[in-house]
């Protein structure tokens, strides 16, 4: 399945929301890759080289603290071990995961920034293992269903993170 990317440049409101989500000034946000159902940013695109010169392979970066908290809980559940076992023995899943790896790198490379230090590197352990559900889920949210099978499966296991005091309620005063 093809990706559903509809990223856009962040506006001042988005940057302020991301700053509060992260508890710090965001570094080099290139675009908003996905919005939470509550309407606020939950995944951003970050260039492969930060403005200070640091290589940064994590192109899709989850910012919403409710989302990242839910993912951290999922990581501690043992899901990554189960996914790694399946990945080791399922040739079809290996092919799908490799395709997700290629998609991730292609999205980052579309920025046209040559960064040799991250060439051939995607995120989350792709394509050989699962080591970070944050990266896989951020990729699934940004790319759309069907692009990252393991990211989609992990995303489906998350609770409805935006229902209990969504970020949009935390930042209402900034909209007024």
Residue, then its C-alpha position, 0 to 999 in steps of 0.5 A: x500500500x502506498x503512503x498517505x503523507x500529507x506533511x505541512x510546515x509547522x506554524x507558530x502554534x504548532x511549534x509552541x505545542x511541540x515545545x510544551x509537549x517536549x518540555x524544551x524548544x524543538x530542534x529543526x522541525x521540518x514538517x508536521x507528519x501527523x496530527x492526533x485525532x485531538x487535532x494537535x501535532x503528534x509526529x514531526x519530520x526532522x531533517x537528517x542533519x540538525x542545524x548544529x551539524x549533528x546527524x539525526x537519523x530519526x526522521x519521524x519523531x513522536x512528540x505527544x507525551x500521551x502517545x509516547x507514554x502509551x508506547x513506552x508502556x507497550x515497549x515494556x510489555x514484551x511486544x518487541x521480543x515477540x515481534x523479533x521472534x516472528x521477524x526471525x522466522x517469517x520470510x514474508x514479514x521480513x520482506x514487509x519490514x524491509x519495504x518499511x525500511x526503504x520507505x522510511x529512508x526514501x521519505x527522509x531522502x526526499x528532503x534532498x539533504x545528503x547526510x552520509x552518516x545516516x545513509x542506509x539507516x532508518x530507525x527502530x532497528x529496521x530492517x533487521x530487528x525491532x528495537x524502538x516502537x516509538x520509531x515504528x509507530x511514528x512511521x506508521x502514523x506518518x506514512x499511513x496504514x500498510x506501509x510498516x506492518x510491525x508499526x501498524x500492529x504496535x499502533x493497534x495495541x495502543x489505548x486511545x491515548x488522546x481521550x484522557x485529557x488530550x493535548x488539545x485541552x492542555x494548550x487551549x489558552x494558546x489558541x485564544 
